[in-house]
C-alpha cells in the first residue's frame, strides 16, 4: 500500500482546520497508509492551539510545524515538504473547499504514471476578485512557463516522491511551487473534482499577494519580460525612424498636434518606458541580491511529530 502524506498550509483557519483533519482521518484511516503535515504560517488567531490539539489527539497521524512568522503559502509548502514522508504528497487548503473524499481521485490518477495531478474544479467557488486573479495567473503561467493552456494550476494536487525531492532542492527565498513542478516534469495530469463554497472567512490572496505571485512567475521563471521590453524598444526605434522619414519626404499634415506637443508626447512616453525598464531591471537585481544574501524561505519555530524518520 502506498504511503500518502497530506500537506496543509494553515493560516488563520481556527474555524476549519479541525474539521479538515478530522474528516481526512475519519475517511482514510482504515483504508490508506497516510499522515498529515500541518504548517502554521504565522496565524494570528487560535489556529496554532488547534493544530497542537490535533497533534495531541492524533500523535501518530499528524506532524505539526510552526513557522516563526507569516512567509506565504508557497514558502509554507516548501517548509512542509521537508517533513513529508512516503510515496506521494497531497497538497490542499485549510478552508474545507476540497472534500476529503476527492483525495482518492487524485491518487487513482497519479498511479497511471504521472508525476503530478492537478484537481480541476467542476465549478470554481471563488469570489470575483479571486476568479479574475486566477484567470490572469493562468494566462501568465501559460505565457512564461509553457503551461498547457487547458491546465488549471489548482492548490489541490498530488505529487510523487520524485517531484518532492526536486522541489526541496530549490533554495530561493521566493519559491513558486507550480513553476518548479512545470520546470521539472512534463508528466502532468488532471482530474475533475467537486469543490465546496468557502464557509468561513475569506481568501488570504489579497490583491497585493496576487501581484507578488504574478511577479514570482514572471521574474523567477522567465526572461520574457526583459525580451518584451527589448522588442518594444526596437519597435519604437523603427516607428520613430518611419515617422521622421514620413515628415521629411512626404510632409504629411498633422493638424491635431503642434510639433512641440507631438515631440513632448513622444518624449514623455519614452521617459515613462525608460523608468519602467529601470524598475524591471531593478526587480531582477533585487531578487538576485536577496538570493545572494540568503534571505530565508522560512524559519521553523517548533516541530511536533512522532515520526522517527523525520530529522529536524
PyMOL commands that set and color helices and strands:
alter all, ss='L'
color gray80, all
select helices_A, chain A and resi 17-28+47-57+73-81+100-110+128-144+161-167+177-184+207-220+224-250+259-292
alter helices_A, ss='H'
color red, helices_A
select strands_A, chain A and resi 3-10+33-40+62-67+88-92+116-121+157-160+188-193+300-304
alter strands_A, ss='S'
color yellow, strands_A
deselect
rebuild
show_as cartoon
